[in-house]
Amino acid sequence: MNQAETELILNPDGSVYHLHLKDEHIADNVILVGDPGRVELISSFFDSIDCKISNREFTTHTGSYKGKRVSAISTGIGTDNIDIVVNELDAAINIDAETKQPKEQLRKLNLIRLGTCGALQEDLMVDSFLITECSLGIDGVRHFYNLESSPFEKAIETAFISQCNWKLPLNRPYATMASPALLKQFDGLGKKGITVAANGFFGPQGRFLRIPLRNDDTNAQLTGFRFKNLRIVNYEMESSALYALGQALGHNTICICVIIGNRLAGKFSKNYHPAVEKLVKATLDKCSDID
């Protein structure tokens, strides 16, 4: 593999271009959040902090919690940013900065996204937690890579296209399952289901302000979708690219969100910050138990 300077861009100190990180800045357990301010919340629980690095919307704090090294990194919003974060994290740890060739010994990360979301089932309460067992991406990022769905994931995609009347010119949906090891590690922390990872907050999530929607029945169709024992439980905006790209590079991935709004019930959390803090603490405790 030959990496031209325009393909893998490094800063003068050898760190990756956007994240400004090197191998030594990144722990094996990485908690990803959208908001840079939430990185401060996570690191406030650390016993010690090794480094703080920021560039644009990307802020990293790496430290120790109960004897385990943890990194908290902000990604900003959207799968386009996840494309940057996942590729640069892997490049920082698994590509030699001098030769720009993959290292002989590759590191495997646990990429744990914590976020907020809108629920699509009326029985899901605001301020409770949801685990993305399967992410169904309508963003299109994975289609730029030579990646294939498993037979089970293809069956979910086909069922979704049929049941939800999904047609061109909309992006073809792609399904990716969470990593089994992390699903087991975080079992019991919240209800599980399919997350629709949207490429926008308004129209792609069925919100109408002044621009008419192509399909004004999208949310009802998503709520009614069923595949075996799975149902669509929420919208968020990052999990699909995280799962697809992270796992293609050999990392474990999972996404856990606090429900801050229920789209069917029309309810929004009065104050979701305590629930976010509770999820952060529970996640750090789970990370401290990972072998």
C-alpha positions as CSV (number, residue, x, y, z in Angstrom):
1,M,0.0,0.0,0.0
2,N,1.5,3.3,-1.1
3,Q,0.1,6.4,0.7
4,A,0.6,9.7,-1.2
5,E,0.8,12.8,1.0
6,T,-2.7,13.7,-0.1
7,E,-4.2,10.4,1.1
8,L,-2.9,10.1,4.6
9,I,-2.3,13.6,5.7
10,L,-0.1,14.1,8.8
11,N,0.9,17.2,10.7
12,P,4.6,18.1,11.1
13,D,4.7,16.3,14.5
14,G,3.4,13.1,12.8
15,S,-0.1,13.3,14.3
16,V,-3.1,12.6,12.1
17,Y,-4.4,15.7,10.3
18,H,-7.8,16.5,11.9
19,L,-7.6,14.7,15.3
20,H,-4.0,15.8,16.0
21,L,-3.4,12.4,17.7
22,K,-0.6,9.9,17.8
23,D,-0.7,6.2,18.8
24,E,0.3,7.0,22.4
25,H,-2.6,9.4,22.9
26,I,-5.2,6.8,22.2
27,A,-6.4,4.2,24.8
28,D,-7.9,0.8,23.8
29,N,-11.3,1.9,25.2
30,V,-12.5,5.0,23.4
31,I,-15.7,6.8,24.3
32,L,-17.1,8.9,21.4
33,V,-19.4,11.8,21.9
34,G,-20.7,14.5,19.6
35,D,-20.3,17.5,21.9
36,P,-16.8,18.6,22.9
37,G,-18.2,19.8,26.2
38,R,-19.2,16.2,27.0
39,V,-15.6,15.2,26.9
40,E,-15.0,17.4,29.9
41,L,-17.9,15.6,31.7
42,I,-16.3,12.2,31.0
43,S,-12.8,13.2,32.0
44,S,-14.1,14.7,35.2
45,F,-14.6,11.1,36.4
46,F,-11.0,10.1,35.5
47,D,-8.6,9.4,38.4
48,S,-5.9,11.0,36.3
49,I,-5.6,12.7,32.9
50,D,-2.6,12.0,30.6
51,C,-3.3,14.4,27.7
52,K,-5.8,17.0,26.4
53,I,-5.7,17.7,22.7
54,S,-8.2,19.8,20.7
55,N,-8.5,20.8,17.0
56,R,-11.8,22.2,15.5
57,E,-14.7,20.1,16.9
58,F,-12.4,17.2,17.8
59,T,-11.4,17.2,21.5
60,T,-9.6,14.3,23.1
61,H,-8.9,13.6,26.8
62,T,-7.1,10.4,27.7
63,G,-6.6,9.3,31.3
64,S,-7.2,6.5,33.8
65,Y,-10.4,5.3,35.4
66,K,-10.3,2.6,38.1
67,G,-7.0,1.4,36.7
68,K,-8.0,1.3,33.0
69,R,-6.9,3.8,30.4
70,V,-9.7,5.5,28.6
71,S,-10.0,8.1,25.8
72,A,-12.9,10.4,25.4
73,I,-13.2,12.0,22.0
74,S,-15.7,14.4,20.5
75,T,-16.7,13.8,16.9
76,G,-19.1,16.6,16.1
77,I,-22.4,15.7,14.4
78,G,-22.9,13.3,11.5
79,T,-21.6,10.3,9.7
80,D,-19.3,12.5,7.6
81,N,-17.4,13.4,10.8
82,I,-17.4,9.7,11.9
83,D,-15.7,8.9,8.6
84,I,-12.9,11.2,9.6
85,V,-12.7,10.1,13.2
86,V,-12.7,6.3,12.6
87,N,-10.2,6.4,9.7
88,E,-7.8,8.7,11.6
89,L,-8.0,6.8,14.8
90,D,-7.1,3.6,13.0
91,A,-4.4,5.4,11.0
92,A,-2.8,6.8,14.2
93,I,-2.5,3.4,15.8
94,N,-2.1,1.0,12.9
95,I,-0.2,2.9,10.2
96,D,3.5,3.7,10.6
97,A,3.9,7.5,10.4
98,E,7.3,7.2,8.7
99,T,6.6,4.5,6.1
100,K,2.8,5.1,5.8
101,Q,2.5,1.3,5.8
102,P,0.3,-0.8,8.1
103,K,2.1,-2.0,11.2
104,E,2.8,-5.7,11.6
105,Q,1.0,-5.7,15.0
106,L,-2.4,-4.1,14.7
107,R,-4.3,-2.7,17.7
108,K,-8.0,-3.3,18.3
109,L,-10.1,-0.5,19.8
110,N,-13.4,-0.6,21.6
111,L,-15.3,2.3,20.1
112,I,-18.2,3.2,22.3
113,R,-20.5,6.0,21.2
114,L,-22.6,7.8,23.8
115,G,-25.2,10.1,22.4
116,T,-28.8,11.4,22.6
117,C,-31.6,10.4,20.4
118,G,-35.3,10.6,19.5
119,A,-37.4,7.4,20.2
120,L,-39.8,6.0,17.6
121,Q,-41.8,3.7,19.8
122,E,-44.3,5.1,22.3
123,D,-43.4,2.7,25.1
124,L,-39.8,4.1,25.3
125,M,-39.5,6.6,28.0
126,V,-37.5,9.9,27.8
127,D,-34.3,9.9,30.0
128,S,-34.0,6.1,29.6
129,F,-31.2,4.3,27.6
130,L,-31.2,2.6,24.2
131,I,-28.6,0.3,22.8
132,T,-28.2,0.1,19.0
133,E,-28.2,-3.6,18.3
134,C,-28.4,-2.9,14.6
135,S,-27.7,0.4,12.9
136,L,-29.6,1.1,9.6
137,G,-27.8,3.8,7.8
138,I,-29.6,6.1,5.3
139,D,-26.6,8.3,5.0
140,G,-24.7,6.6,2.2
141,V,-21.2,6.7,3.7
142,R,-20.6,3.0,3.6
143,H,-21.4,2.8,-0.2
144,F,-18.1,4.6,-1.0
145,Y,-16.2,1.6,0.4
146,N,-15.9,-1.9,-0.9
147,L,-17.9,-3.5,1.9
148,E,-20.6,-6.0,1.9
149,S,-23.5,-6.8,4.3
150,S,-23.8,-10.2,5.9
151,P,-26.8,-12.3,4.8
152,F,-28.7,-11.3,8.0
153,E,-27.9,-7.6,7.4
154,K,-29.0,-7.9,3.7
155,A,-32.3,-9.4,4.8
156,I,-32.9,-6.5,7.2
157,E,-32.1,-4.0,4.3
158,T,-34.5,-5.8,1.9
159,A,-37.3,-6.0,4.5
160,F,-36.8,-2.3,5.3
161,I,-36.9,-1.2,1.6
162,S,-40.1,-3.2,1.1
163,Q,-42.0,-2.4,4.3
164,C,-41.1,1.3,4.4
165,N,-41.6,1.9,0.6
166,W,-38.0,3.2,0.3
167,K,-37.3,4.4,-3.2
168,L,-34.8,6.3,-5.3
169,P,-33.5,9.0,-5.1
170,L,-33.1,8.2,-1.4
171,N,-29.8,6.5,-0.4
172,R,-30.0,2.7,-0.3
173,P,-30.1,1.8,3.4
174,Y,-27.3,-0.4,4.9
175,A,-27.5,-2.5,8.1
176,T,-24.6,-3.2,10.4
177,M,-24.8,-5.1,13.7
178,A,-23.1,-4.0,16.9
179,S,-20.1,-6.0,18.0
180,P,-21.2,-9.1,20.0
181,A,-18.4,-8.6,22.6
182,L,-19.6,-5.1,23.4
183,L,-23.3,-6.1,23.3
184,K,-22.5,-8.7,25.9
185,Q,-20.4,-6.2,28.0
186,F,-23.2,-3.6,28.0
187,D,-26.1,-6.0,28.3
188,G,-28.8,-4.8,30.7
189,L,-27.9,-1.1,30.4
190,G,-30.9,-0.4,28.2
191,K,-33.4,-1.7,25.7
192,K,-32.1,-2.8,22.3
193,G,-33.3,-2.4,18.8
194,I,-32.6,-1.0,15.3
195,T,-31.4,2.6,15.1
196,V,-32.0,4.6,11.9
197,A,-28.8,6.7,11.4
198,A,-29.9,9.8,9.5
199,N,-27.8,12.2,7.5
200,G,-29.6,15.2,8.8
201,F,-31.7,16.4,11.8
202,F,-34.7,17.9,10.0
203,G,-36.0,16.3,6.7
204,P,-34.0,13.1,7.0
205,Q,-35.7,12.6,10.4
206,G,-39.2,13.4,9.2
207,R,-39.2,17.0,10.6
208,F,-41.2,19.5,8.5
209,L,-40.7,23.3,9.1
210,R,-41.1,25.2,5.8
211,I,-39.7,22.8,3.2
212,P,-42.2,20.1,2.2
213,L,-41.1,16.5,2.7
214,R,-40.9,14.0,-0.1
215,N,-42.6,11.5,2.2
216,D,-44.6,12.8,5.2
217,D,-45.4,9.4,6.5
218,T,-41.8,8.2,7.1
219,N,-41.9,8.1,10.9
220,A,-45.1,6.0,11.0
221,Q,-43.5,3.6,8.5
222,L,-40.3,3.3,10.6
223,T,-42.3,2.7,13.8
224,G,-44.3,-0.1,12.1
225,F,-41.2,-1.9,10.8
226,R,-40.5,-5.4,12.1
227,F,-37.8,-7.9,11.2
228,K,-37.9,-11.1,13.2
229,N,-37.6,-9.9,16.9
230,L,-36.2,-6.5,15.9
231,R,-38.0,-3.2,15.6
232,I,-36.8,0.3,14.9
233,V,-36.5,2.2,18.2
234,N,-34.8,5.5,17.5
235,Y,-33.1,8.0,15.2
236,E,-29.5,9.2,15.7
237,M,-26.8,10.5,13.3
238,E,-23.6,8.6,13.7
239,S,-23.9,4.8,14.5
240,S,-24.1,3.5,10.9
241,A,-20.7,4.8,9.8
242,L,-19.2,3.9,13.2
243,Y,-20.3,0.3,12.9
244,A,-19.5,-0.2,9.3
245,L,-16.1,1.4,9.1
246,G,-15.0,0.6,12.7
247,Q,-15.7,-3.1,12.2
248,A,-14.2,-3.2,8.7
249,L,-11.0,-2.0,10.3
250,G,-11.1,-4.7,13.0
251,H,-12.5,-2.7,16.0
252,N,-15.4,-3.4,18.3
253,T,-18.3,-0.9,18.1
254,I,-21.4,-0.1,20.1
255,C,-23.7,2.9,20.4
256,I,-25.8,3.8,23.5
257,C,-28.1,6.8,23.7
258,V,-30.2,8.7,26.2
259,I,-33.7,9.2,24.8
260,I,-34.3,13.0,25.1
261,G,-37.5,13.0,23.0
262,N,-40.2,10.6,22.0
263,R,-41.4,11.5,18.5
264,L,-44.6,9.5,18.8
265,A,-45.6,10.8,22.2
266,G,-44.4,14.3,21.4
267,K,-42.5,14.5,24.6
268,F,-39.1,16.0,25.3
269,S,-37.0,15.6,28.4
270,K,-37.3,18.5,30.9
271,N,-33.7,18.0,31.8
272,Y,-31.7,15.2,30.2
273,H,-28.3,16.1,31.7
274,P,-28.6,13.9,34.8
275,A,-29.4,10.9,32.6
276,V,-26.4,11.7,30.4
277,E,-24.2,11.8,33.4
278,K,-25.6,8.6,34.7
279,L,-24.9,6.9,31.3
280,V,-21.3,8.2,31.3
281,K,-20.6,6.8,34.8
282,A,-22.2,3.5,33.9
283,T,-20.1,3.3,30.7
284,L,-16.9,4.0,32.5
285,D,-17.7,1.3,35.1
286,K,-18.3,-1.2,32.2
287,C,-15.1,-0.1,30.6
288,S,-13.2,-0.8,33.8
289,D,-14.4,-4.4,33.6
290,I,-13.2,-5.1,30.0
291,D,-10.3,-7.5,29.9
